[in-house]
Amino acid sequence: MRRLWLVRHGPTGAKGMCGWTDLAADLSDLTALGRLDRVLPEVPVVSSDLRRAVSTADAIAGDRPRLPHEPDLREMHFGAWEMRTHSEVETEDAALARALWDEPGDVAPPGGESWNALRTRVDGALDRLLAGTPELVAVCHFGPILAALQRARGIAASEAFAERIEPLSLTVLAQRDGVWSVEAVNQRP
């Protein structure tokens, strides 16, 4: 059996689409960080290479082994829409802005990444990482956690988008005999 403990990084305060923009996380909620630290198993910790995930992972790692940062666990790349609100991009191209969220798949923002590209990137990274250990804590972002949930549940991306994944929340997935299952989603220990 393999188990994946997915933690969303601390809040950034960003109001726009924050993909590859390297913002800091607000880690002032020491109580929430302490609760996460206490419920996580003593297994290796990895994070995306973006500052908000790295600092969150460092804050909860404790004595757990810390793996090198994994760029393939980054958030979706929003290209020209990076740090802009949905309302702002909708005024430029309403059809494309709606399609990105309503019909996720191969649709991508200008200069950005599609949902299917994110899924391929994240699935590959998680498979590589879990090949080296049966359990892993991965501190990453909203998109990669939704991608992992989509795969575990075998659902359409539009269904996965309905999930709520709060900052400093925990989602736990397990794989037995090659079949993924969901043990927890958006838990705030």
C-alpha positions as CSV (number, residue, x, y, z in Angstrom):
1,M,0.0,0.0,0.0
2,R,1.1,3.6,-0.7
3,R,-0.2,6.7,1.0
4,L,0.0,10.3,0.0
5,W,-0.5,13.1,2.5
6,L,-1.2,16.3,0.5
7,V,-1.0,19.6,2.4
8,R,-1.9,22.9,0.7
9,H,0.5,25.7,1.5
10,G,-0.3,28.5,3.8
11,P,-2.4,31.5,2.6
12,T,-0.9,34.1,0.4
13,G,-3.5,36.8,0.3
14,A,-3.5,36.8,-3.5
15,K,-6.7,37.9,-5.2
16,G,-5.8,36.8,-8.7
17,M,-4.8,33.6,-10.4
18,C,-1.6,32.8,-8.6
19,G,0.2,30.0,-10.4
20,W,3.9,30.2,-10.8
21,T,4.2,33.7,-9.2
22,D,6.5,33.1,-6.2
23,L,4.6,34.6,-3.3
24,A,5.3,34.0,0.4
25,A,2.9,32.2,2.6
26,D,1.4,33.6,5.7
27,L,2.5,31.1,8.4
28,S,1.4,33.1,11.4
29,D,-1.2,30.4,12.3
30,L,1.1,28.4,14.5
31,T,-1.8,26.5,16.0
32,A,-2.8,25.1,12.6
33,L,0.8,24.3,11.7
34,G,1.2,22.5,15.0
35,R,-1.9,20.4,14.4
36,L,-0.7,19.4,11.0
37,D,2.7,18.5,12.4
38,R,1.1,16.3,15.0
39,V,-1.2,14.3,12.6
40,L,1.4,13.7,9.9
41,P,3.3,10.5,9.9
42,E,7.1,10.3,10.3
43,V,7.6,10.0,6.5
44,P,9.6,12.0,3.9
45,V,8.3,15.5,3.1
46,V,8.5,17.1,-0.3
47,S,7.3,20.4,-1.6
48,S,6.9,22.3,-4.9
49,D,9.8,24.7,-5.4
50,L,7.7,27.8,-5.0
51,R,8.4,29.8,-1.8
52,R,4.8,29.4,-0.3
53,A,5.1,25.6,-0.5
54,V,8.7,25.4,0.6
55,S,8.2,27.5,3.7
56,T,5.1,25.6,4.7
57,A,6.9,22.3,4.3
58,D,9.8,23.6,6.3
59,A,7.4,24.7,9.1
60,I,5.7,21.3,9.4
61,A,8.6,18.9,8.6
62,G,10.0,18.7,12.1
63,D,12.4,15.7,12.2
64,R,10.9,14.1,9.0
65,P,13.3,13.6,6.1
66,R,13.1,16.6,3.7
67,L,13.4,15.7,0.1
68,P,14.6,18.1,-2.6
69,H,12.0,20.5,-3.9
70,E,9.9,19.2,-6.8
71,P,9.1,21.8,-9.6
72,D,6.5,19.4,-11.1
73,L,4.3,19.9,-8.0
74,R,3.9,23.6,-8.9
75,E,0.5,25.2,-9.3
76,M,-1.0,25.6,-12.8
77,H,0.8,28.1,-15.0
78,F,-1.6,30.9,-15.9
79,G,0.6,32.6,-18.4
80,A,-0.6,36.0,-19.4
81,W,-3.4,35.7,-16.8
82,E,-1.0,35.3,-13.9
83,M,-2.1,37.4,-10.8
84,R,-5.1,38.7,-12.7
85,T,-8.7,38.1,-11.5
86,H,-11.2,36.1,-13.5
87,S,-13.2,39.3,-14.1
88,E,-10.2,41.0,-15.6
89,V,-9.4,38.2,-18.0
90,E,-13.1,37.7,-18.9
91,T,-13.3,41.2,-20.2
92,E,-10.5,40.3,-22.7
93,D,-11.8,36.9,-23.8
94,A,-14.9,35.8,-22.1
95,A,-15.2,32.5,-24.0
96,L,-11.7,31.4,-23.2
97,A,-12.0,32.5,-19.6
98,R,-15.2,30.4,-19.1
99,A,-13.8,27.4,-21.0
100,L,-10.7,27.2,-18.8
101,W,-13.0,26.5,-15.8
102,D,-16.1,25.0,-17.3
103,E,-14.4,22.7,-19.8
104,P,-11.0,21.9,-18.3
105,G,-8.8,19.8,-20.5
106,D,-6.7,21.1,-23.3
107,V,-7.8,24.8,-22.9
108,A,-5.0,27.0,-21.7
109,P,-4.6,30.7,-20.9
110,P,-2.4,32.6,-23.4
111,G,1.2,31.5,-22.7
112,G,0.0,29.2,-19.9
113,E,-0.7,25.6,-19.2
114,S,-3.8,23.4,-19.8
115,W,-5.4,21.3,-17.1
116,N,-4.4,18.1,-18.9
117,A,-0.7,19.3,-19.0
118,L,-0.9,20.0,-15.2
119,R,-2.4,16.5,-14.6
120,T,0.4,14.8,-16.7
121,R,3.1,16.8,-14.8
122,V,1.6,16.2,-11.3
123,D,0.8,12.5,-11.9
124,G,4.3,11.8,-13.2
125,A,5.9,13.6,-10.2
126,L,3.8,11.8,-7.6
127,D,4.4,8.4,-9.3
128,R,8.2,9.1,-9.3
129,L,8.2,10.2,-5.7
130,L,6.1,7.3,-4.4
131,A,8.3,4.8,-6.3
132,G,11.0,5.6,-3.7
133,T,8.8,5.5,-0.5
134,P,5.5,3.9,0.4
135,E,4.3,7.1,2.2
136,L,4.9,10.7,1.5
137,V,3.9,14.2,2.7
138,A,3.7,16.5,-0.3
139,V,3.2,20.3,0.3
140,C,1.8,21.8,-2.8
141,H,-1.0,23.8,-4.3
142,F,-4.8,23.8,-5.1
143,G,-4.4,22.5,-8.7
144,P,-2.0,19.6,-7.9
145,I,-4.2,18.5,-5.0
146,L,-7.3,18.6,-7.3
147,A,-5.4,16.7,-10.0
148,A,-4.5,13.9,-7.5
149,L,-8.1,13.8,-6.3
150,Q,-9.3,13.6,-9.9
151,R,-7.1,10.6,-10.5
152,A,-7.9,8.9,-7.2
153,R,-11.7,9.2,-7.8
154,G,-11.6,8.6,-11.5
155,I,-13.8,11.6,-12.1
156,A,-13.9,14.4,-14.7
157,A,-11.9,17.5,-14.1
158,S,-15.1,19.6,-13.8
159,E,-16.1,17.4,-10.8
160,A,-12.8,17.8,-9.2
161,F,-13.0,21.6,-9.5
162,A,-16.1,21.5,-7.2
163,E,-13.9,20.4,-4.3
164,R,-12.8,23.0,-1.7
165,I,-9.1,22.8,-0.7
166,E,-8.3,25.4,1.9
167,P,-4.8,26.7,2.8
168,L,-3.1,24.5,5.5
169,S,-5.6,21.7,4.8
170,L,-4.9,18.0,4.5
171,T,-6.0,15.6,1.8
172,V,-5.1,11.9,2.2
173,L,-5.0,9.4,-0.7
174,A,-4.1,5.7,-0.5
175,Q,-3.3,3.2,-3.2
176,R,-3.9,-0.5,-2.7
177,D,-3.2,-3.1,-5.5
178,G,-2.9,-0.2,-8.0
179,V,-6.3,1.3,-7.1
180,W,-6.4,4.8,-5.5
181,S,-8.9,5.7,-2.8
182,V,-9.6,8.9,-1.0
183,E,-9.3,8.9,2.8
184,A,-9.8,12.6,3.6
185,V,-10.3,15.8,1.7
186,N,-9.7,19.4,2.9
187,Q,-9.3,18.3,6.6
188,R,-8.2,21.0,9.1
189,P,-6.8,18.9,11.9
